[in-house]
Amino acid sequence: MNNFPWLTTIVFLPLSAGLVIPLFPTKGNNFVRWYTLGICLLEFLLISYVFCYQFKFSNHFIQLSEDYNWINFLNFHWRLGIDGLSIGLILLTGFITTLATLAAWPVTRNPRLFYFLMLAMYSGQVGLFASQDILLFFFMWELELIPVYLLLCIWGGKRRLYAGTKFILYTAGGSIFILMGALTMGFYGSNQLTFNLQNLSNKSYPIELEIILYLGFFIAYAVKLPIFPLHTWLPDTHGEAHYSTCMLLAGILLKMGGYGIIRINMELLPHAHLIFAPWIVLIGAIQIVYAAFTSFSQRNLKRRIAYSSISHMGFVLIGIGSMTNLGLNGAILQMISHGLIGAALFFLAGISYDRTRTLFLDQMGGTAIYMPKIFTMFSSFSMASLALPGMSGFVAEFLIFLGIIISNKYSFNFKIVITIIEAIGIILTPIYLLSMLRQVFYGYKFSKFLAFSEMDAGPREIFILICLIFPIIGIGIYPNSVLSLWNSKVNFILSKFIF
């Protein structure tokens, strides 16, 4: 059993199962729904088995390594492995994708293609987090772009083609920098071509080349995270995509950018990271406040939540740039926490739209009378998003706060400025979130909803929301349950830095 290719099985299972879907009958949607949900559950159970019985928490080395020669003349290997940094995000991917599949139950137009694309996206995301070859990392990065583009362009809103084109231009344009950087690192300084991340971590580069490589990779990850000013594709994409696709985007896709910065930029290019860390912290602080102000001005519910996601990703940047154990632990926890909270908020926005047929806040109001369960859950997840104590967002942001304050890399004045900007962002967050709740659920604009006999959430929707709220509260009460996953890896990464 120890030699069983667990990771290869986990990566290939969703895509392989999806290839069978075209053989299903064209009439009747129930079978393809249950089949896809069953595959997602099976995949999540396999991931959970690997997590519980194959993964050693105290080990910072790559575990369950699998290495198969793929393309000889390029020395391109199918090389997979997991460590503390990747296992948490793989678990998140399995959890969110399973719930997003259940959330997509109302989709009736061409469901066979829809569910196939979701399974293909599942494979690409798990494959990226498990990749231990930088060329395979690029391959998986590109693989998940196509399903997202098609999910957006076929099942999106009125401006779906514009949003899809913008998404593919931004993300594919950024991907070019990953390919160029991967080839440069693989060919540089050795007669033996290698793309193995473990070998590349031991390579040294002239500081000028390291800076160029760092900037190239950072641009690609800045698009995906997204980082100001390369963020403008995200509100358009979220505004037009079906809410199950939004759950995948907010829950998993954005985390690929943060993962890439830690895995590639920090671990492989530490000298350049030391140079750029202050700028990353500054950009993160500006992004928190800018996106919070912009969110407040949005009149579209999904766009307001999208800008709140951009604001929360600013905390991830500050944690990565803090160069401290607390800060980096907080950044990874913020990615996990926001994955859960963001997916829940977009799901709630989607099921609210199903009932009210509008996303414009000035056309809503008074719906709490007719949707008390949705109102309660929307309020609960909004509290989690504004970092209410006892929930995961509070722990993540608190760790990042402490991380930048105790950092030895920065001057006292710099830390004070960043802390004040962070505090302003934290004050603005409840303003735009509570304003959103007021506009949607309070007031007197409810006469147009009287035609709906059953407005409130059904059992399937309540089940999805309960599944999301439990880990948010669980992590908030006992954060060590997840921090222990990657703490040894964080210590190993930070051991590369001397300042």
C-alpha positions as CSV (number, residue, x, y, z in Angstrom):
1,M,0.0,0.0,0.0
2,N,2.9,2.3,0.6
3,N,3.9,2.1,-3.0
4,F,0.4,2.8,-4.3
5,P,0.3,5.9,-6.5
6,W,-2.1,7.8,-4.3
7,L,-1.4,11.2,-5.7
8,T,-1.6,10.2,-9.3
9,T,-4.9,8.5,-8.6
10,I,-6.2,11.6,-6.9
11,V,-5.2,13.9,-9.7
12,F,-6.5,11.7,-12.5
13,L,-9.7,10.4,-11.0
14,P,-12.0,13.5,-11.6
15,L,-10.8,14.0,-15.2
16,S,-11.0,10.3,-16.0
17,A,-14.5,10.0,-14.5
18,G,-15.5,13.2,-16.4
19,L,-14.5,11.6,-19.8
20,V,-17.2,9.0,-19.3
21,I,-20.0,11.6,-19.0
22,P,-20.5,12.1,-22.8
23,L,-21.6,8.5,-22.9
24,F,-24.6,9.3,-20.6
25,P,-28.1,9.7,-22.2
26,T,-28.9,13.3,-23.2
27,K,-32.3,13.2,-21.5
28,G,-32.6,13.4,-17.8
29,N,-30.2,15.4,-15.6
30,N,-30.5,13.4,-12.3
31,F,-28.1,10.7,-13.2
32,V,-25.2,13.0,-14.3
33,R,-25.8,15.1,-11.2
34,W,-25.6,12.1,-8.8
35,Y,-22.7,10.6,-10.7
36,T,-20.6,13.8,-10.5
37,L,-21.4,14.3,-6.9
38,G,-20.4,10.6,-6.2
39,I,-17.1,11.1,-7.9
40,C,-16.4,14.3,-6.0
41,L,-17.2,12.5,-2.7
42,L,-15.0,9.6,-3.6
43,E,-12.2,12.0,-4.5
44,F,-12.6,13.8,-1.2
45,L,-12.6,10.5,0.7
46,L,-9.3,9.6,-1.0
47,I,-7.8,13.0,-0.1
48,S,-9.0,12.5,3.5
49,Y,-7.5,9.1,3.6
50,V,-4.1,10.4,2.4
51,F,-4.4,13.2,5.0
52,C,-5.3,10.9,7.9
53,Y,-3.1,7.8,7.3
54,Q,-0.3,8.7,4.9
55,F,0.7,12.3,5.9
56,K,3.1,12.9,8.8
57,F,2.4,16.3,10.4
58,S,5.8,17.0,11.9
59,N,7.7,16.4,8.6
60,H,8.5,19.4,6.4
61,F,9.9,17.3,3.6
62,I,7.9,16.3,0.5
63,Q,5.9,13.1,1.2
64,L,4.3,10.5,-1.0
65,S,6.6,11.4,-3.8
66,E,5.8,10.0,-7.2
67,D,8.2,10.4,-10.1
68,Y,7.5,9.1,-13.7
69,N,9.6,10.0,-16.7
70,W,7.2,11.7,-19.2
71,I,9.2,13.5,-22.0
72,N,12.8,12.3,-22.2
73,F,14.5,15.0,-24.3
74,L,13.1,17.8,-22.0
75,N,13.7,15.7,-18.8
76,F,10.0,16.5,-18.1
77,H,8.7,14.3,-15.3
78,W,5.3,13.5,-13.8
79,R,6.5,14.4,-10.4
80,L,4.0,14.8,-7.5
81,G,4.4,15.2,-3.8
82,I,2.7,16.9,-0.8
83,D,3.9,18.8,2.2
84,G,2.2,20.9,4.9
85,L,1.8,23.8,2.5
86,S,0.0,21.8,-0.2
87,I,-2.1,19.3,1.9
88,G,-4.3,22.1,3.4
89,L,-5.1,23.5,0.0
90,I,-5.8,20.1,-1.5
91,L,-8.3,19.4,1.3
92,L,-9.9,22.8,0.7
93,T,-10.1,22.0,-3.0
94,G,-11.9,18.7,-2.3
95,F,-14.3,20.2,0.2
96,I,-15.3,23.3,-1.8
97,T,-15.6,21.4,-5.1
98,T,-17.9,18.8,-3.6
99,L,-20.1,21.5,-2.2
100,A,-20.0,23.5,-5.4
101,T,-21.2,20.4,-7.3
102,L,-24.1,20.1,-4.9
103,A,-24.8,23.9,-5.4
104,A,-25.0,23.4,-9.2
105,W,-28.0,21.2,-8.8
106,P,-30.4,23.7,-10.5
107,V,-28.3,23.8,-13.7
108,T,-30.4,22.3,-16.5
109,R,-28.8,23.6,-19.7
110,N,-26.3,21.1,-21.1
111,P,-25.5,19.5,-17.6
112,R,-23.2,16.9,-19.1
113,L,-20.7,19.5,-20.3
114,F,-21.1,21.6,-17.2
115,Y,-20.2,18.7,-14.8
116,F,-17.4,17.5,-17.0
117,L,-15.8,20.9,-16.8
118,M,-16.2,21.0,-13.1
119,L,-14.4,17.6,-12.8
120,A,-11.7,18.8,-15.2
121,M,-11.1,21.9,-13.1
122,Y,-11.0,19.6,-10.0
123,S,-8.1,17.6,-11.5
124,G,-6.2,20.7,-12.6
125,Q,-6.4,22.4,-9.2
126,V,-5.4,19.3,-7.2
127,G,-2.6,18.6,-9.7
128,L,-1.2,22.1,-9.3
129,F,-1.0,21.9,-5.5
130,A,0.6,18.5,-5.7
131,S,3.1,19.3,-8.5
132,Q,6.8,19.0,-7.6
133,D,8.0,19.8,-11.1
134,I,7.9,23.4,-12.2
135,L,7.0,22.6,-15.8
136,L,4.2,20.3,-14.5
137,F,3.1,23.2,-12.2
138,F,2.8,25.4,-15.4
139,F,0.9,22.6,-17.2
140,M,-1.7,22.3,-14.4
141,W,-1.9,26.1,-14.1
142,E,-3.0,26.2,-17.7
143,L,-5.2,23.2,-17.5
144,E,-7.7,24.8,-15.2
145,L,-8.1,28.0,-17.3
146,I,-10.1,26.3,-20.1
147,P,-12.9,24.9,-17.8
148,V,-13.3,28.2,-16.1
149,Y,-13.5,30.1,-19.4
150,L,-16.1,27.7,-20.7
151,L,-18.1,27.7,-17.5
152,L,-18.2,31.4,-17.6
153,C,-18.9,31.9,-21.3
154,I,-21.7,29.3,-21.5
155,W,-23.5,29.6,-18.2
156,G,-22.7,33.2,-17.3
157,G,-24.8,36.3,-17.3
158,K,-25.5,38.9,-20.0
159,R,-21.9,40.2,-20.3
160,R,-20.4,36.7,-20.0
161,L,-18.4,36.9,-23.2
162,Y,-16.8,40.1,-22.2
163,A,-16.0,38.8,-18.7
164,G,-14.7,35.5,-20.2
165,T,-12.4,37.2,-22.7
166,K,-11.0,39.5,-20.0
167,F,-10.4,36.5,-17.7
168,I,-8.5,34.5,-20.3
169,L,-6.5,37.4,-21.6
170,Y,-5.4,38.4,-18.0
171,T,-4.7,34.9,-16.8
172,A,-3.2,33.4,-19.9
173,G,-1.0,36.5,-20.3
174,G,0.3,36.1,-16.8
175,S,1.0,32.4,-17.4
176,I,3.6,33.2,-20.1
177,F,5.8,34.5,-17.3
178,I,5.6,31.2,-15.4
179,L,6.6,29.3,-18.6
180,M,9.5,31.7,-19.3
181,G,10.7,31.6,-15.7
182,A,10.4,27.8,-15.5
183,L,12.5,27.3,-18.7
184,T,15.1,29.8,-17.5
185,M,15.5,28.1,-14.1
186,G,15.6,24.6,-15.7
187,F,18.3,25.5,-18.2
188,Y,20.4,27.8,-16.1
189,G,23.8,26.9,-14.7
190,S,23.9,23.2,-15.4
191,N,24.5,20.7,-18.2
192,Q,21.8,18.6,-16.6
193,L,18.3,20.0,-17.4
194,T,16.1,19.8,-14.4
195,F,12.6,21.1,-13.5
196,N,12.5,19.3,-10.1
197,L,11.4,21.9,-7.5
198,Q,13.7,20.2,-4.9
199,N,16.7,20.5,-7.1
200,L,15.8,24.1,-8.1
201,S,15.6,25.1,-4.4
202,N,19.3,24.3,-4.1
203,K,20.3,26.3,-7.2
204,S,21.8,29.8,-6.8
205,Y,21.5,32.6,-9.4
206,P,23.1,36.0,-9.9
207,I,21.0,38.5,-8.0
208,E,20.1,40.3,-11.2
209,L,18.7,37.2,-12.7
210,E,16.9,36.2,-9.5
211,I,15.2,39.6,-9.4
212,I,14.0,39.2,-13.0
213,L,12.7,35.7,-12.4
214,Y,11.0,36.9,-9.2
215,L,9.3,39.7,-11.0
216,G,8.1,37.5,-13.8
217,F,6.6,34.9,-11.5
218,F,5.1,37.6,-9.3
219,I,3.2,39.2,-12.2
220,A,1.6,35.8,-13.0
221,Y,0.6,35.3,-9.4
222,A,-0.5,38.9,-9.0
223,V,-3.1,38.3,-11.7
224,K,-4.4,35.2,-10.1
225,L,-4.5,36.3,-6.4
226,P,-5.4,39.0,-7.6
227,I,-3.2,42.0,-6.7
228,F,-3.9,45.6,-7.4
229,P,-3.7,46.9,-10.2
230,L,-4.0,43.5,-12.0
231,H,-7.3,42.7,-10.3
232,T,-10.0,44.1,-12.6
233,W,-10.9,40.7,-14.2
234,L,-12.2,39.4,-10.9
235,P,-15.3,41.6,-10.3
236,D,-16.4,41.1,-13.9
237,T,-15.9,37.3,-13.7
238,H,-17.7,37.0,-10.4
239,G,-20.4,39.3,-11.6
240,E,-21.3,37.1,-14.6
241,A,-20.4,33.6,-13.5
242,H,-22.9,31.1,-12.1
243,Y,-22.7,31.0,-8.4
244,S,-21.3,27.4,-8.3
245,T,-18.4,28.6,-10.5
246,C,-18.0,31.6,-8.2
247,M,-17.6,29.2,-5.3
248,L,-14.7,27.5,-7.1
249,L,-13.2,30.9,-8.1
250,A,-13.3,32.4,-4.6
251,G,-12.7,29.2,-2.8
252,I,-9.8,27.7,-4.7
253,L,-8.6,29.7,-7.8
254,L,-7.5,32.8,-6.0
255,K,-5.4,30.7,-3.6
256,M,-3.3,29.4,-6.4
257,G,-1.7,32.8,-6.6
258,G,-0.8,32.9,-2.9
259,Y,0.4,29.3,-3.1
260,G,2.7,30.2,-6.1
261,I,4.3,33.2,-4.3
262,I,5.1,31.0,-1.3
263,R,6.1,27.9,-3.2
264,I,8.1,29.5,-6.0
265,N,9.1,33.0,-5.1
266,M,9.8,32.5,-1.4
267,E,11.2,29.0,-1.5
268,L,13.2,29.1,-4.7
269,L,14.2,32.8,-4.9
270,P,14.8,33.9,-1.3
271,H,17.3,36.6,-2.0
272,A,15.0,38.5,-4.3
273,H,12.1,38.0,-1.8
274,L,14.2,39.7,0.8
275,I,14.5,42.7,-1.5
276,F,10.8,42.8,-2.6
277,A,9.2,41.9,0.8
278,P,8.7,45.6,1.9
279,W,7.0,46.4,-1.4
280,I,4.7,43.3,-1.1
281,V,3.7,44.5,2.4
282,L,3.0,48.0,1.1
283,I,1.0,46.8,-1.9
284,G,-1.0,44.5,0.4
285,A,-1.8,47.4,2.8
286,I,-2.9,49.6,-0.1
287,Q,-5.0,46.8,-1.6
288,I,-6.9,46.3,1.7
289,V,-8.0,49.9,1.9
290,Y,-8.5,50.5,-1.9
291,A,-10.7,47.3,-2.4
292,A,-12.7,48.1,0.8
293,F,-13.5,51.6,-0.5
294,T,-14.3,50.2,-4.0
295,S,-16.5,47.5,-2.5
296,F,-18.6,50.1,-0.7
297,S,-19.3,51.8,-4.0
298,Q,-20.6,48.7,-5.8
299,R,-24.3,48.4,-6.4
300,N,-24.1,44.8,-7.6
301,L,-24.2,42.2,-4.8
302,K,-21.7,39.8,-6.3
303,R,-19.3,42.6,-7.3
304,R,-19.4,43.9,-3.8
305,I,-18.4,40.5,-2.5
306,A,-15.7,40.2,-5.2
307,Y,-14.0,43.4,-4.1
308,S,-14.2,42.2,-0.5
309,S,-12.2,39.1,-1.7
310,I,-9.6,41.4,-3.2
311,S,-9.4,43.3,0.1
312,H,-8.9,40.1,2.1
313,M,-6.2,38.9,-0.2
314,G,-4.2,42.0,0.9
315,F,-3.8,40.4,4.3
316,V,-2.2,37.4,2.6
317,L,0.4,39.7,1.0
318,I,1.2,41.3,4.3
319,G,1.6,38.0,6.0
320,I,3.9,36.7,3.2
321,G,6.0,39.9,3.3
322,S,6.3,40.0,7.1
323,M,8.9,37.2,7.0
324,T,7.8,35.9,10.4
325,N,6.4,32.6,11.6
326,L,3.2,34.2,12.8
327,G,2.7,36.3,9.6
328,L,3.3,33.4,7.2
329,N,1.1,31.0,9.2
330,G,-1.6,33.7,9.2
331,A,-1.3,34.2,5.5
332,I,-1.8,30.5,4.8
333,L,-4.7,30.4,7.3
334,Q,-6.2,33.4,5.6
335,M,-6.2,31.6,2.3
336,I,-8.0,28.6,3.9
337,S,-10.4,30.8,5.8
338,H,-11.3,33.0,2.9
339,G,-11.8,30.0,0.7
340,L,-14.6,28.8,3.0
341,I,-16.1,32.3,3.7
342,G,-15.9,33.5,0.1
343,A,-17.5,30.3,-1.3
344,A,-20.4,30.7,1.2
345,L,-21.0,34.4,0.5
346,F,-21.2,33.8,-3.3
347,F,-23.5,30.8,-2.8
348,L,-25.8,33.0,-0.7
349,A,-25.7,35.7,-3.3
350,G,-26.6,33.2,-6.0
351,I,-29.5,31.6,-4.2
352,S,-30.8,35.1,-3.3
353,Y,-30.7,36.0,-7.0
354,D,-32.6,32.8,-7.8
355,R,-35.5,34.1,-5.6
356,T,-35.4,37.9,-6.2
357,R,-34.1,37.8,-9.8
358,T,-31.9,40.9,-9.2
359,L,-28.4,41.5,-7.9
360,F,-28.7,45.3,-7.6
361,L,-28.8,46.4,-4.0
362,D,-31.0,49.4,-4.7
363,Q,-33.7,47.1,-6.1
364,M,-33.6,44.9,-3.0
365,G,-34.8,45.3,0.6
366,G,-37.1,43.8,3.1
367,T,-36.3,40.2,2.1
368,A,-35.5,39.1,5.7
369,I,-39.3,38.7,6.2
370,Y,-39.5,36.1,3.4
371,M,-36.1,34.6,3.7
372,P,-35.3,34.3,7.4
373,K,-33.0,31.3,7.0
374,I,-31.0,32.9,4.2
375,F,-30.9,36.2,6.2
376,T,-29.5,34.3,9.3
377,M,-26.8,32.5,7.3
378,F,-25.9,35.6,5.2
379,S,-25.5,37.6,8.5
380,S,-23.4,34.8,10.0
381,F,-21.0,34.5,7.1
382,S,-20.7,38.3,6.9
383,M,-19.7,38.3,10.5
384,A,-17.0,35.7,9.7
385,S,-15.8,37.9,6.8
386,L,-15.4,40.9,9.0
387,A,-13.3,38.8,11.3
388,L,-15.6,38.4,14.3
389,P,-13.7,36.7,17.2
390,G,-14.5,33.0,17.4
391,M,-14.3,32.6,13.6
392,S,-11.4,31.7,11.3
393,G,-11.0,35.1,9.8
394,F,-10.3,36.7,13.2
395,V,-7.4,34.2,13.9
396,A,-5.9,34.7,10.5
397,E,-5.9,38.5,10.5
398,F,-4.8,38.6,14.2
399,L,-1.7,36.4,13.3
400,I,-0.9,38.6,10.4
401,F,-1.2,41.7,12.6
402,L,1.2,40.2,15.1
403,G,3.5,39.0,12.4
404,I,4.2,42.4,10.9
405,I,4.5,44.0,14.4
406,I,7.2,41.6,15.6
407,S,9.1,41.5,12.4
408,N,12.8,42.4,12.7
409,K,13.1,43.2,9.1
410,Y,11.2,46.5,9.2
411,S,11.7,49.8,11.0
412,F,9.4,50.9,13.8
413,N,7.9,53.7,11.7
414,F,7.2,51.4,8.7
415,K,5.4,48.9,11.0
416,I,3.3,51.6,12.5
417,V,2.2,52.9,9.1
418,I,1.3,49.4,7.9
419,T,-0.6,48.6,11.1
420,I,-2.6,51.8,10.8
421,I,-3.5,51.1,7.2
422,E,-4.5,47.6,8.2
423,A,-6.7,49.0,11.0
424,I,-8.4,51.3,8.6
425,G,-9.2,48.4,6.3
426,I,-10.6,46.4,9.3
427,I,-12.8,49.3,10.2
428,L,-14.0,49.7,6.6
429,T,-14.9,46.0,6.3
430,P,-17.9,46.0,8.6
431,I,-19.1,49.2,7.0
432,Y,-19.5,47.7,3.5
433,L,-20.6,44.3,4.7
434,L,-23.3,45.6,7.2
435,S,-24.4,48.2,4.6
436,M,-24.8,45.3,2.2
437,L,-27.0,43.3,4.7
438,R,-29.1,46.4,5.3
439,Q,-29.8,47.0,1.7
440,V,-30.6,43.4,0.9
441,F,-32.7,42.4,4.0
442,Y,-34.0,45.5,5.7
443,G,-36.3,48.3,4.5
444,Y,-39.7,48.1,2.9
445,K,-39.1,47.2,-0.8
446,F,-40.6,43.7,-0.4
447,S,-44.0,44.0,-2.3
448,K,-42.5,42.5,-5.5
449,F,-41.6,39.3,-3.7
450,L,-45.1,38.4,-2.7
451,A,-45.5,36.3,-5.8
452,F,-43.0,33.8,-4.5
453,S,-44.6,31.1,-2.4
454,E,-41.4,29.5,-1.2
455,M,-38.7,32.1,-0.8
456,D,-36.5,30.6,1.9
457,A,-33.6,28.1,1.7
458,G,-34.4,24.5,1.1
459,P,-32.7,21.4,2.7
460,R,-30.0,21.1,0.1
461,E,-29.0,24.8,0.5
462,I,-29.1,24.7,4.3
463,F,-26.9,21.5,4.2
464,I,-24.2,23.3,2.1
465,L,-24.2,26.3,4.4
466,I,-23.9,24.2,7.5
467,C,-21.0,22.3,6.0
468,L,-19.2,25.6,5.4
469,I,-20.0,27.2,8.8
470,F,-18.7,24.3,10.9
471,P,-15.0,24.5,9.8
472,I,-15.1,28.3,10.0
473,I,-16.2,28.2,13.7
474,G,-14.0,25.2,14.4
475,I,-10.9,26.9,13.1
476,G,-11.8,30.1,15.0
477,I,-12.2,28.2,18.3
478,Y,-9.2,25.8,17.9
479,P,-6.9,27.2,15.2
480,N,-4.1,24.7,16.0
481,S,-6.2,22.0,14.3
482,V,-5.0,23.4,11.0
483,L,-1.9,25.5,11.9
484,S,-0.1,22.3,12.9
485,L,-0.4,21.1,9.3
486,W,2.0,23.6,7.8
487,N,3.9,25.1,10.8
488,S,7.0,22.9,10.2
489,K,7.0,23.8,6.5
490,V,6.8,27.5,7.4
491,N,9.8,27.2,9.7
492,F,11.7,25.5,7.0
493,I,10.9,28.2,4.4
494,L,11.9,31.0,6.9
495,S,15.2,29.3,7.7
496,K,16.3,30.3,4.2
497,F,16.2,34.0,5.2
498,I,18.9,35.8,7.1
499,F,18.4,39.5,8.0
